[in-house]
């Protein structure tokens, strides 16, 4: 049965994305409320799979880590929610209420555009010294699991998510398309970080998976590429695609752990961008 889950876990998640988007748009449900409950459902689903089909049992969060991870998640949700009022106000003014194209034609184009924007911003976070001091907070944990996907600097989340949303709005995509793409991006973001033993085979060349993303967190920077968090096509196009079937990173985290405060030092992590850098680990 567990072998079946290795293959079925991802299709079930994709089916949940599609069915939630279709139901919300068809019945006119509140997108904000749906997005919140969908996020909670995705986290619960993947956390359960981490217990049933774990990739590395040693990567399960300890009780103390659950507390720190939860605090980062709450700070990100609260801070992000407050600042997103401004972003959503602009999106509401710029993005058309109704799609110019048929919605099911527009959504794939919105997905490609949003994925490209996300790829470029993520890669910039690894190649720009100051942005790395924001994004590097996410790479501090020496485990990769669904709980510490929320370990981020608030400004990094606001910059990345806000930039993608504004890019989609400025390109003229409708609010419905932005919502549907947002569900997929949320699901993918937590899926690729999940400590689960899954196999998606050749789909790795289209979609990002945990097999690729745990290498992205490797302390060996030669294998820590792959900047796409949802689609793999931009990594192919920009020569950063890293997927070695069956390859296990020797360790995950920072090559120089002393370059950032520990995850448990929340305030130190928040002021990290304005402190004197001990070293620059970022790389293309």
C-alpha angles and dihedrals in degrees: 000000000000091000087056089053091054088064101031100047095082099043089051090053093049090048089053091052094051096043093048093049093047094047094047094049094042097048097034096239119174105273094208094054092043091050092053096049091042090055091051091048093050092050092048092048094050094042088055091049089051087063096043102041107014120179095207119009091201089065094066109118116254119229090261093049091052087059095050093042090049091052092052090047092052093046090050093047094047097041092041093048093052095048093042089068088078093045094048091047089058091043089051091052097044106031115078116242092227128040117257090212126040105290094240089053094046097049096064091050090047089050092052093047094046092046091052091050091048092048094051094047092047092049090047088054088061097044104039114077098219096041089050088059086061099040095039089073087073092055097053099090114091090216133061114218141134092262097058093047083091093058099108140128108258092231091052091055093046093048096047099041095039093049093052093048093047091047091054092047094048090050088058102251115155125249089248091058092046089052094049093047089047091059091053093047092051092049092047093046093058095035095058090049095049119115092228132129101236134154123205096164117195090002085081086081089062106028130036115243140185088261089067101033097055086058088051086061093049119127086223100086091197089072098030098094127107106103098182113107097186113011126035097203095091091053087055092048095047096040098246098111111134120178123141109175110234095004115142121203111239089225138346129218130055124343086220106033091184092064091078135035117257117268090251089062095078099168092044089052092051093053093039095106091062097046124094109272116244092196141342112240097167118116140171 
